[in-house]
Every structure is written in C-alpha cells, then in structure tokens.
Amino acid sequence: MSRFRDPQHPDFHRLNASIGFDRRLWPQDIAQSRAHARMLAAREIISAEDRDALLAGLEAVEAELADDRFDVDAGDEDIHMAIERRLTEICGPVAGRLHTARSRNDQVATDLMMYTRDRAGSAIAQIGELMAALLARAEQHADWPMPGYTHLQRAQPVYVGHHLLAYFWMLERDRARFAFAHSQAGSLPLGAGALAGVNFDTDRKMVADELGFAAVAPNSIDAVSGRDFVLDYLNAAATCATHLSRLGAELVLWSSAEFGFVELPDAWSSGSSIMPQKKNPDAAELLRAKAPRVVGHLAAFHGVLHALALTYNKDLQEDKEHLFDAVDTLELTLAAATGMIAGVRFDRERMAQAASDELIAATDVADLLVRLGVPFREAHGVVAGLVRTALDGGRTLSQLTTAELAAHSETLAAHAEQFHEVLAQRSWLESKVSEGGTSSIRLAEQLAAARAALDASAPA
C-alpha cells in the first residue's frame, strides 16, 4: 500500500533521486548497516539468526558493489534504498528488520559524516605529501638567491628555500583546518531516528565504537539536521585550494620566458595544437582556476543551510554534490601540486641574475642610514632620491660618485665605504637576521622547525 494514489511524475523522480551521485557512499552505508545489525541483536531487538542473515546478505551486496556488478533499479531513489532493495532480493523478508530503530534521516547523516571524516583524513595525508615535497626542495635550494616581489615588482632578495617554505606553513595551517573538520565529524547521528529518537532502547555507544566515532550526538534534532561538519570540510578545502592557486600562479609566472626561473616537468605540462614549440603550464593554471570552484561550493552550501527550519528538509540532499565535487577537485589539485613541486627544475643563474639588481638593496641602504643615526623616514627619502639619480643617469647605485651621495646625504657620503659594502649582493640576504627572516642562520632554523613539524605528524 502507498500513501499516494498517483505515481510520481518522471521529472520529479529525476529531481528527487540522488542515486546518480550518492552511490559513492556505499562503503559507509554497508559498514553502518553491519554495526546497526550487530547492535540490534545485542539489545535483543532482533534475533541472532536474523543478524547473521543480514550480515551475510550485506557481505554479498558489498561484493557486488566492490566488483561493480551492482545493478541499479529504475526505482532506486538513492544508494541507501538501492542497498536495502538488493538486500531484500538476497535475504527475503528478514531484510526489512534492518531498518528497525533507524530512519533514513539519521542513516544518511551518519553515512555522510563517515565519508566527510574519511576525506578529511585523506586531505591531511595528501597535504603532508605536498609539504614533504616543498621541504625537500627548500633544503636543496636553501642558498639559491631569487628576487622577492611585492606588487609583482622586485622588492627584496630571498633564498628559494625561504620562499618555498612560505607555502609549507600555509599548508601546515590547512592541515590544522582539516584536523578540525575531522574532529567535528566525530559524533554519531545514528539512533536519532527521524528527529525525535526511536522507540527502542538502542546502544548508540556500541555503534559509535564500531564505526570509530568519539561520541554520540547528544541531541536527536541536531543529529539529523546538522550539516556544519560539511561546512567545516568545505571551509578547509576552500582555503587550501586558494593556497594552491597562489602556488600555481607563481609557477605559471616563473616558467614563462620572461621570468625563466623554472622549468616544469613534462608530466605536468601540455603542448599547443598549432605551435609545436610551446610548453604550456596547464596544470599550474588549473590550480588557479579550480580554487574558485571549491570556494563556490562553500558559498552555495551556506546558501542551502541559510534560514533552513529544523529538522530534516529535502534541501539537505544538496550537501552531497557540493561536498563530492569539492573533495574530487581538492584531491586532484593536491596531487598535481605535489607532482609539479617534486619535478620542477630551478634555474640558479637566471634567478641569481634577477636577484642581483642593486635597486632591491634600497631598503638595506636606508637601514644603513638608520644605524648611522638618521630617522627612517628621512633615510627613506634620501634613498629614493639616490634611486632617481641612478635611473636618470642609466647607472646602478654603486656607480654613483661620492659627490652625488653627498648631494643627498652628507652622512652617507662620509660612510661611502659602508655604502658600497651594503651593495655587495650577499649582504642583502644575510642582513635579514630577524626571526623568520631569509638569512642563512634563520633559514636553517626554519628548515629544522619544518622538518620537526613534518616528522611529528608522520604516522608511527
């Protein structure tokens, strides 16, 4: 018997069905159903014989799904109903006992929470692999100078190792965000029923322990309607993808003929359909382009949840496509970033040449004046004038005469020897002795800290 006299309109069935995208939740649904069946038997809600029949049937369904032999029926609305329908075909009427003390509301919420927890763990592992690749390259290029930029203009020189570690620490924060998302997917929804609990004295802790949950959700209404754990994953993914977009943008710039700082590995590059000489940084470009896609999923799902009355509404079905696409996009871009960093080749000579531009020592000259007693703002103006004089004359700063120095600062002219010492290239890098700076001694400290952070998170 059915509540409805008329069949669903085919277009409504297509709108309502989620089997086309939620099939990937089958491992979680099988695991949850096993735990639920064992708990029902332990609480004597079903018999041991029924439990054994259900477990055998679930094993058979799992094998079909794992081997891609599972046939979806036209009437299957979602993967949960598809599994129950197939279980009934295998086990007969006993399959109907599995849904005792369970609603699709808490069932779906549990599957999705398990999936989110799993993917947060995978993201943490993948980020660790990228961090390891960045650290290895930073150690290899710890003493290779390159220009640092602001506004895409040469600003101050840094070591390549120092620059690469900037991304290492971004990713370390990303790992922390995914660890938070993992922890927030740690309270079992199952047992909440449709919204108010169930009419059986179930053992939710038993199920939580088997499925690896740290606790059970304390409120049945929140358990079925809460999806902030998805928002937590999407937030972490959006920030991480944005970080990857910045890395991709720099790889695109650095690999251009105008920069010539790096050559990307062939395995992560593309050719042109018409220009045979081209080597295009398509993978790096896609790191840029994929990020707003992930950010869009975060914003869109905030829109789904905004002002949504409790408890369950069909709107919540929209959690899955936003989450699934974000997961796929992030995991793929993390793999691409790791591959590019592991295989990229740096051009030491080209970077050193770009870092040897004396104009990027301007701040060091201003700091020299400060050490000689000149207030910084005044020193800044003096050096700006020196830069203008050098540019107007088509010369470098070191080619200015003592008289020209005196025209801007008698103090600087009186210490011309120190002025020229400051313009010696290596001093620009080694003068940055503040904690976290690019000088060799500080970079060595940072490399050690990065290695310790990576080792501390490595699996035992």
Secondary structure, 3 states (H helix, E strand, C coil): CCCCCCCCCHHHHHHHCCHHHHHHHHHHHHHHHHHHHHHHHHCCCCCHHHHHHHHHHHHHHHHHHHCCCCCCCCCCCCHHHHHHHHHHHHHHHHHHHHHCCCCHHHHHHHHHHHHHHHHHHHHHHHHHHHHHHHHHHHHHCCCCEEEEEECCEEEEEEEHHHHHHHHHHHHHHHHHHHHHHHHHCCEECCCCCCCCCCCCCCCHHHHHHHHCCCEECCCHHHHHHCCHHHHHHHHHHHHHHHHHHHHHHHHHHHHCCCCCCEECCHHHCECCCCCCCCCECHHHHHHHHHHHHHHHHHHHHHHHHCCCCCCCCHHHHHHHHHHHHHHHHHHHHHHHHHHHHHHCEECHHHHHHHHCCHHHHHHHHHHHHHHCCCCHHHHHHHHHHHHHHHHHCCCCHHHCCHHHHHHHCHHHHHCHHHHHHHCCHHHHHHCCCCCCCCCHHHHHHHHHHHHHHHHHHCCC
